[in-house]
Amino acid sequence: MPELLRDTPPWGIALGLLILVVIGVIILSVVVLGIAGLFRRAEPTDGPSMAELAEPLLRARRGVGRMDASFDRLAEGTQLGLTGETATGWILLGGAVAAAAVYLATFDELLALGAAILGGGVVYLFFWTLQNRRRRAIQEQLPDGCFQLSRSLRSGLNLPAGLRETAAYVPSPLSGLFNRLSVALSLGETTRGAVRRVADDAAVTEFDLVTEVIALNSESGGNLPAMLDRLANSIRDRNQYRGYFRSVTTLARVAAIFLALAAPAAFLLYWILPDQRQLLYVFLNMPEGRIMLAVAIALEILGVIWIAVLLRRQDDY
C-alpha cells in the first residue's frame, strides 16, 4: 500500500481523499436522518394545526426569520422551482466544486478558500439576477386575471369564490396569490389587511393597484367588475409600453454588458497568450502594477454593480 501511494500522483491522492470525504458525509447524513426519523413526531390525521401553519408567518416577521423570508422570496422569484433550502444547497455545491477544482490544480488552501467563496458568490449572483422572473410573470398574467375575476363576479359569485375561480384559471405564480387572498377572506380576515399582506408578497406595482381597488370597493362600494375591466386594460397598455421600452433600449443594454465584460476578457487573453503572459508577470511583479490592478478590479466591480442596478430599475415601474 505505501508503494502504491508513492507511485500515485498528488492530484490522484487529493481526488481520492475528496471522494472519501464525500462518501463519509453522505453516509453520516443518511444515519443522522434515519435516527431523526425515529424520534420525529407523527403528523396528525386531521392535518397541521392553525398554530403550526402560522409559525412560518410569525417567524418571518422577527429576528433572523426576516432574513430567511427575504432569501426564500429571492429563491421563489427565480421561477426555477427552488426553495430557500435548495438554493442554499446549490450555493454550497458551487463553492465546494470551485474549491475542489482549484485545490486539485494548485494544492493551495488559501486559493481553494477564495475559490469556494467566489463559486458560491457566482451561484448567488445567478439567483439574484433571476429573482425578478416571478414579478415579470405576475405583470404579464395580471390583465387576464383581472378580466377573469370580473367575469366571475358578474356571474354572481362573491369575492372569495371569484378569487378561487380565477386562481383555477390563471397559471402560477398569480394563481397562488389569488388563492391565498381567497383563503384569507374566507377565514374572516379584513379585506384591507388581507390584500396588503398578499401585495407585500407580490411586490408588483400593478398588483398593488388591483388590491387597492378591491380594498376600496369593500369599504366604499361601487361596480367592482367595471373597475377591474378598466384596470386590466390599463395594465395591458402598461405592459405593452414596457415591452416597447425594453426593445428600444436593447442596444444600450447590450453595449453596457459588453463594456463590463471587456476588461475580464482582456485579462484572460493576456493570461492565455504566452508572449503577453510574460508582460503580465512583469507588470504584476511591480508594486505599482499590483496597486493599479487592485484599483482596476475595484472600479470594475463597482461599475458592474452600478450597471446592474440601472438595468434593474425598469422593473420597479
Stockholm file with secondary structure:
# STOCKHOLM 1.0

chainA/1-317         MPELLRDTPPWGIALGLLILVVIGVIILSVVVLGIAGLFRRAEPTDGPSMAELAEPLLRARRGVGRMDASFDRLAEGTQLGLTGETATGWILLGGAVAAAAVYLATFDELLALGAAILGGGVVYLFFWTLQNRRRRAIQEQLPDGCFQLSRSLRSGLNLPAGLRETAAYVPSPLSGLFNRLSVALSLGETTRGAVRRVADDAAVTEFDLVTEVIALNSESGGNLPAMLDRLANSIRDRNQYRGYFRSVTTLARVAAIFLALAAPAAFLLYWILPDQRQLLYVFLNMPEGRIMLAVAIALEILGVIWIAVLLRRQDDY
#=GR chainA/1-317 SS CHHHHHHSCHHHHHHHHHHHHHHHHHHHHHHHHHHHHHSCCCCCTTCCCHHHHHHHHHHTTSTHHHHHHHHHHHHHHTTSSCCHHHHHHHHHHHHHHHHHHHHHHHCCHHHHHHHHHHHHHHHHHHHHHHTTHHHHHHHHHHHHHHHHHHHHHHTTCCHHHHHHHHHHHSCTTHHHHHHHHHHHHHTTCCHHHHHHHHHHHHCCHHHHHHHHHHHHHHHHCCCHHHHHHHHHHHHHHHHHHHHHHHHHTHHHHHHHHHHHHHHHHHHHHHHHSHHHHHHHHHHHHSHHHHHHHHHHHHHHHHHHHHHHHHHHGGGGC
#=GC SS_cons         CHHHHHHSCHHHHHHHHHHHHHHHHHHHHHHHHHHHHHSCCCCCTTCCCHHHHHHHHHHTTSTHHHHHHHHHHHHHHTTSSCCHHHHHHHHHHHHHHHHHHHHHHHCCHHHHHHHHHHHHHHHHHHHHHHTTHHHHHHHHHHHHHHHHHHHHHHTTCCHHHHHHHHHHHSCTTHHHHHHHHHHHHHTTCCHHHHHHHHHHHHCCHHHHHHHHHHHHHHHHCCCHHHHHHHHHHHHHHHHHHHHHHHHHTHHHHHHHHHHHHHHHHHHHHHHHSHHHHHHHHHHHHSHHHHHHHHHHHHHHHHHHHHHHHHHHGGGGC
//
